[in-house]
Amino acid sequence: MRGIEVQVNVDTLGLLDLRYALEGDVGRVRLAPIRESHRADRLWQHTCFELFLKSGESPEYREFNFAPSTEWAAYVFSAYREGMTPVDSEWVPSIATRRSDYRLELHTSLPVELPLHIALAAVIEEEDGRLSYWALRHPSAKPDFHHPDSFALEL
């Protein structure tokens, strides 16, 4: 894969708009078929795009996983990799994907309150099962999207 681009915008109603784009030989990426959108766990074990949100100085943060299949997951952590709890809410993301031979796009949005610290990441599974890990910032030698220094974008 050549790279991943993410466009991030917040509208006047407080909706965080995310547009992920993977560029490269998308035919080599293992993708689950598009399904009816529903909550699913362990999406990070396959191709998915991720968002981590933290507000203020609290160690609490949220993780969101968005799969090209339109499956999704949301969790809250009480601190760095501690107290993982699925988020139960009435909010259900709408996920739209578009795919060509050399580009995979995923668009989603969710309500937020500013200010925020954001970590952006992706897990890409190739047809042979190999995983690659992409992030706005990799603060340690091994991929760790939860690392406090991964929250590199501030809104």
MOHU-V433044 format. One record per residue. PSI is psi in degrees with one decimal (NA if undefined). Layout:
BEGIN
[[PSI] [PSI]]
END
This chain:
BEGIN
[[144.7] [-36.8] [171.5] [135.4] [141.7] [125.4] [129.8] [126.2] [149.0] [127.0] [179.0] [-15.9] [2.5] [27.5] [121.2] [118.3] [124.7] [131.1] [103.7] [141.2] [119.8] [128.3] [139.2] [-162.9] [85.7] [-21.5] [-19.5] [-1.8] [130.0] [121.8] [132.0] [151.6] [153.1] [132.8] [173.8] [132.9] [128.1] [163.7] [136.8] [143.1] [165.3] [28.5] [-27.1] [-6.4] [-4.7] [-171.0] [120.0] [158.9] [140.5] [152.3] [133.4] [132.0] [136.2] [136.6] [143.7] [-157.0] [-3.3] [144.7] [-10.0] [141.7] [166.4] [147.4] [135.5] [134.4] [133.0] [116.8] [147.7] [-18.3] [-8.0] [6.7] [157.8] [164.6] [153.0] [135.9] [153.6] [139.5] [138.2] [-25.9] [-178.0] [108.5] [26.7] [147.2] [38.0] [121.8] [129.2] [141.5] [120.5] [119.0] [170.4] [-15.0] [127.6] [120.8] [146.4] [130.3] [125.1] [136.7] [154.3] [136.9] [137.1] [-175.5] [-30.1] [15.5] [132.6] [123.6] [142.1] [129.7] [132.2] [168.4] [157.1] [151.7] [139.0] [165.2] [130.2] [156.5] [159.8] [150.4] [132.0] [138.2] [132.2] [138.6] [169.8] [148.0] [127.0] [123.1] [125.0] [165.4] [-30.9] [4.2] [-10.1] [142.3] [140.3] [149.4] [124.5] [141.0] [155.7] [-36.9] [131.7] [96.5] [-8.3] [170.6] [-37.9] [147.9] [127.7] [88.6] [-18.3] [-14.2] [134.6] [-32.2] [-3.1] [-19.2] [74.4] [-16.7] [132.3] [131.8] [NA]]
END
